[in-house]
């Protein structure tokens, strides 16, 4: 079933840095600088199954088989009964993660260099997608000795469980489900749906690929990854990269939500091999039937940080006020009252 093996945990900071140096062939424990921007945009590919599972027949069988293979329990300390939330058709929150395991020849578990929080509200018919900077400075709840650390290392140290616990802690939000995709298979997935069409918000050239502002371009998997990857030539830096990732997410979502795609065995095999989620097939069916209209109205945002080079690392420091703003936005989208981010529920 490809479930995550927790046998590699826990990792110490020294062990983690040693794996990075070995996997990336770099002397710097923080990994290759020019590859930092290239992480997952295909996370919502998991949610694609929700949108197409209702077609029935062979498509239903294929979707169920794929979702069964993807199912992996997180083992996190969730703050509410997620199954009851779905049963009652209440707003739901899904943590979307992209990991670099296997990317660039790596063999260690890797980091979650894309972290997004998605709320889906069937009452207001709105979806909120909030990006969290991968360099956000945090104290890991389960790894105090390895703190402070970047939030993207929570997965390397403690898997999906530690990532969920950390995000819940810093934003005081209930994470109902998660969906994680491995970068290694995304190039294939894009090619198997025939590529995606995206209009670049700026003109740039990156590693042999050129993009022109305002011009729609059809991209295969390789070109789409380069489009999402560039960071340092973007005036908005990592935040601009996040926006380009979201553009490809939407393009892939639109392209994949078709009967033909759900019948594509190669596509579904790629998804099942490179994705994990604790959404069951029944959960997906519920989302597809009762929450789909909300995905047509998507509001996007991001967590804003400031540069912090303390402790010998390049962090993004996210202030209390910013965490509170984001928490209020997400809790409101869930129909919940605001709460102080430094108070547990």
N, C-alpha and C positions, 0 to 999 in steps of 0.2 A: 504494500500500500504506500510505501515511500514515506512513512511517518518519520518525524524528526527523531533522531537518536539523541537522548539527553546524556549519553555516556561521556560526551566530551566536556560536560560541565562539571564543576565550575572551572573557569580559567582564571589564572592570576594575571595581573597586568604584564608581568615579564613573559609569561607563556603567550599571551595575545600578541605582544609586540614581536616576539620571535617568529610567530606564524606569519605575520604581515611581512616581515623582512624576507622570509623564505618564499612566500607565495608571490611576492611582487618583484623580487630580485632588486629591491631597493635597500639602501642603507638607512633610510629614514623610517622609523617605526610608524609614522603616520601614513605611509603608503605613497604612491606616485602622485605628485601634485597635479599633473595634467590629466589624470583620469578621474579626478574627484567629481566632476560634474555629470558623469555618465550613468546614472542609476535608473532604476525601474520606472517606466511609465506605464507598463502593461498590467499593473496590479488589478485594475478593474476588469481585466479579462475574466477574473473569477466571477464577477457579477454578471458578465455576459450570459453565463449559463442561466442565471435567473430570468433574464429577459427573453430567452428563446426556449426555455424548457416547456412552455405551454403549448408547443406545436403538436405534441402527441406522437404516437406511432414510434417509428425508429428513432426519431429525434428525441423523444422522451427517454427511450432506453439508453441512447448514447449519453445524454446529459446525466442520467442517474449513475451510470457506470463511471463517468468522469468524476462526478462529485464524490462518489464513494471512495475513489482512489485518492482524492485530495484531502479527505477529512483527517484532521490531526488536532487533538485536544491541546489547548494551550497550557492548562494547569494553573492559570493565574487566579488571583484573588478578585473575582469580579464583584461589583458592588450591587448588582440586582439580578433577579431571575430573568435572563434573556429570553427564555422560552415563553414565559408569561407575557413579556413585552410583545412578542410576535403574535401570540394567540389573541391578545386584546387589540391588535392592530395599532399599537402605540408607536410613536417615533423611536427609531432604532439608531444606534451608533456603531459603526464598523471601523476598526483601525486597519488601514491599508499600508502594507509594508513591502519594500523591495530590497532584496538582499543581493550582494555581489558574490555569493558562493559560486565557485567555479569560473568566475569571470577572470579574464587575463591570465588563465592558467592556474588560478588559485585552487588549493585543495582544502584549506581551512574553512571553518564555518562562515566567516565573513561578517560584514556589518549590514545594518539596514540603512542604506544611504538615501532612501526615500521613505518618508514617514508622513502619512496623511490621515486625517480624521474625517470621516464622512458620516453625516447624519442624514437620514431619510425620514421625512415627515409626511405621512399620508393624509393628515388632516389639512395642512396648509399647502400640500402638493409642492413642497420645496425640498431640494437637496442642498446641503452645505458641505463644501469640500475645503478643508483647512490644512495647509502644508506646515510642517514643523521643520525648522532648519536642522540638518543632521549634526551640525557642530554645536548645538545648544548645550550649554554647560549645566550639568546635573550632578547630584549625588545619587548614585544607584541604590535603591532601597535594600537590595539583597547583597550588595558588594561595597560596603562602606570603606573597606581597605583599598579599593581600587578607585575611589572617588577623590576629587572631582573627576568627571569623565565626560566625554561627548555622548549625547543621547544615542547616537548610532552604534555605540559599542555595547549597549545594553543587550543586544541580541548575541553579540560575540561572547559575552560573559555568561549570560543566563537564558539565552533563547527567547522565544516569543513571550514566555511568562514574565521575564524581567522587563521586557519592553512595554508590555501592557501595564504592569505595575508602576513603572516609571511615569508613563504618560498620564495614568489616572492620578498619580500623586501630584504632579506639577500643575495639572489643569482642573483637578477636582471634578472629573467627569466620569460617568459609568461607561466602560467599554463593554458592549454586548457581545460582539464577535470580532474576529480578525480575519484578514485575508493576506497571504504572503506569496510573492512570486519571485522566483530565482531569475536573475539576469541572463543566465546561460541560455535559456530557451526562448527568450523574447524575440530575437532576430528571426528565428524560424517561424514563430507564431505570426509575425507581421507578414512574412513572405507567403505563408499558407492562406492568408485571407486576401492575397493579391495586392498587398501594400496599402498605404494610407495617403490621403491628400491633405496637406497642411499649408497654410499661408504664413510665411515667416514674418515676425514683427520687426525684424532688423536684417540688415545685409551683413553677411560675414562668411568667411571661409575657414573651415576647420578640418584638418587632417585629410586634405584632398577633396573635400566636398564643399560646394559653394551654395549659398542661399541668398535670395534677393527679397528685400522688404516689399510686402504687398503682393507678391507673386505666388499664386497657388502652385504647389509642387507635389507631384506624386512620388512618394518615397518607398523604396523597398526597405527591408529590415536594416541593412547596413547604413543606409543614408538616414533613416529615422533615428537610429542610435546616435549618429554624429550630431544630428540636429538637437537632440536632448542633452548631449554631453558637454558642449561648449559652455564655459563658465567665465573665464577671466577676461574675455573680450566683450562681454556683455556689460553695459553701463550699470545694470542692476545686479551684477554678480550672480550669486547663488539664487537670489530671488527671481531673476530673469530666467535662469535655467529651470526653476520650478514651474514658471508660467509656460515655458515651451513643453515641458513634460505633460502638463495638463492638456495642452492643445493636442498632443498626440494621443493622450488617453481618450479624449472625446472623439477623435477621428477613428481610433481603433474600435471604440464602443459602437459607433455608428456603423462601421464596416462589418463588424462581427455579428451584429444582431440580425441574422438572417437564417432562414431555414437551411440554405445551402451550407452555411458554415457549420451548423450543428450536425450535419451529415458528413462533414469532412473528418474522417477518422484520424488522419495525420495531425490535423489541427488539435483535435481533442486529446490525442496522445501527448502532444507537446505540452498542452495545458496541464494534464494530470501529472506529468513527470516534473513539472517545474512550479507547481503551486501547492499551497497548504491552506486550509481554512477549517474553522470549527463550525461553519455553517453546514448543516446536514442537507440532504436533498429536499426533505420536507420543508426546511427553513427557506431554501431557495424558491421552492414552489410558492410559499406564502408571500415572499417578497415580490415574485414575479406577478402574482395575481392581485395583491393588495397595495403594493408600494410603487408599481411601475410608473404611474402618472407623475409621481413626485420627481422622477429622474429627468423629466423634460424641462424642469426649471432649476438650474444649477447655479448656486451662488458660490463664488470662489474667494478665498482669502489666504493669508499666510501669517505666521507668527514672526514678528519683527524683532531681531536682536541687534546688538552692537558688538563691535570687535573687542575681544578680550584676549590678550596674549600672555596672561598670567600662567603660572605653573608650567611654563615651557611649551604650551600648546596653543594653537589658534582656535579659541572658542568663540561662540556667539553667546553673549550674555543677554538673557531675556529677563527684563525687569518684572517686579511684582505687578506693577500696573498693567503691563502688556499681557502677562499671564491671566490677570483678572479680566481684562477686556476679552481675550479669546475664550476664557471659560464662560463668561456671560453670554457671548454669542452662541456658543455651542449648546449651553444649557437651555437658552431660549428656544433654539431650534428643536430641542427635545421636549419642549413644554414644561421644563423644570424651573424652579425658582433659582435665582442667583445665590451662590454661596462663596464665602471667602476661600480662595485657592489654597490657603495655608491651614484650612480646617478640614479634617476628614469627615466623610459622610457617616 
